[in-house]
Amino acid sequence: MNVWTQRLDGGPRRRVTDDREAISYPVWSPDGRWLALEVKRGERTQIGVVSSAGGAIELLTADAGQNWPHSWSPDGERIVYAAERDAVWNIWEVSRRTRATRQLTHFTSSSGYVRYPAWSPRGSRIVFERETRTATIWTVRLAPSLAGLATSD
C-alpha cells in the first residue's frame, strides 16, 4: 500500500511513495508541500513525512506501539496524532523539523481510545474523539418453560 495523487479534474495518477510495507492515511501540510503519513513497520506504525512531489520518507517517530497522524498545526511545524503506548491511547504531537515529541493528553485507562485529533485554525486548541468502554451487568428473565434449562456456574 502506497500513496498516490491525482488532480480532481482528472489526469494521470502520480505515485508519491514506494515502500516495501505500507504507507497510508496521508495528511496535507497547510502549504501543500508535505504529506504526513502513517508508516507501517512490522506490528508498529510510525509517523513519517514526504515531499508532496515524492521522494524519500523521513520517519519522525520510532516508538513502540501505534502512531496515527491526523492534522498539521496551522504553521506547518507540528503534526498531531493518536498514539497507543502500553495499551493506552493518548494524543501526541511531533515537530517536523526537530522530531521532538510531546504528549498532550494523559489518559491512563486502557478501556477506550482516542482518534482524529485536529488543530483549530488559530492553533490554540485540538479537538479529538475519545471513546470509553464501561462494563455493566445485565440479566434476562427466562420464560417459565426455559427456567429449568438454565444452569448455574
Long-range contacts (C-beta under 8 A, 24 or more apart in sequence): 3-35, 3-37, 3-50, 5-52, 14-54, 15-54, 16-50, 16-52, 16-53, 16-54, 17-50, 17-54, 17-57, 19-57, 23-48, 23-57, 25-68, 25-69, 25-70, 27-69, 27-70, 27-71, 27-72, 27-79, 28-52, 28-72, 29-72, 29-76, 29-96, 30-72, 30-74, 30-75, 30-76, 31-76, 33-76, 34-72, 34-76, 34-96, 36-69, 36-72, 36-79, 37-69, 38-67, 38-68, 38-69, 47-79, 47-81, 47-94, 49-79, 49-96, 60-94, 60-95, 60-96, 60-99, 61-94, 61-99, 61-101, 63-101, 67-92, 68-115, 70-115, 70-116, 70-117, 70-118, 71-117, 71-118, 71-119, 71-126, 72-119, 73-119, 73-123, 74-119, 74-121, 74-122, 74-123, 75-123, 80-104, 80-117, 80-118, 80-119, 80-126, 81-117, 82-113, 82-114, 82-115, 82-116, 82-117, 82-128, 84-113, 86-110, 89-113, 89-114, 90-114, 91-117, 91-126, 91-128
